[in-house]
């Protein structure tokens, strides 16, 4: 399950190449976008652990943050299809 985003990224490259969207500028922008969004979600994940939210709420908040990150990544990948 943790390799699903990488699989989506690999599957998106042939579509991007066929439509002419695969060039150095778009790949660099995609990489910067993924790094920034990843850093934001990592910071949120770290902050939840740092604050010390009680255990049932901690897991619920982390699941919600993970689902939002997955939706953002899928939305980003679907933009190129």
N, C-alpha and C positions, 0 to 999 in steps of 0.2 A: 504494500500500500504506500510505503514511503517513496517508491520509485515511480509512482504514477505521474507526478509533474514532469519528471525527466522524459518519460515516455511520450507525453503530450508534446513536449518541446521537440523531440526527435521527429515525431510524426508531422509537425508543422513545417519543417524545413522543405520537404518536396513541394508542398503547396506554395510556399513563399517563392521558391525557385521558379515554379511554373508560371506564376503571375508576375514575375519580374520584381518582386518586393525584396529579394534577397541581395542586398548590397552592403558594403561596409558601414555606411551611415546608419542603416536600419538595424544592423546587428549590434553596433555600438550603443545606439539608443535603447535597444531591448536589454542589453546587458546592464546599462546604467539604471534602467527602470527596475529590473529584477533585484539589483543590489540595494537600491534605495528602499524599495518596498520590503525586501527581506530584512534590512536593518531596522526599519520601523516596527515590523512585527516581532523581531527578536527583542527590541527594546521593551515593547509591551509585555512580552513573555517574561523577560527578566524582572520588570517592575512588579508584575503580579507575585513572583516569588520573593522579591525584596520587601514588599509591603507586609507580607505575612497574612494573607487572607485565610480565614479558617478553612479546613479541608474540604467540606462538601462544595463550598462556593468556589474554592480554588480550582477544582477540577472542572466545574461548569464553565467558569470564565475562560479557562484554557481551551476547552473544547470549542467554545464560541469563537475565540480568537483564531484557533486553527481552521475552523470552517470558513471564517471570513477571509483568511489568507488563501485558502484553496479556491474560493469563489473569485477573488481578485486575480489569482494566477490563471484560472480557466478563462476568465473574461479577457485577460491579456493575450492568451494564446488564440482564442477565438477571433480576435481582432484581425489576425493574419489569414484567416480561412475565407 
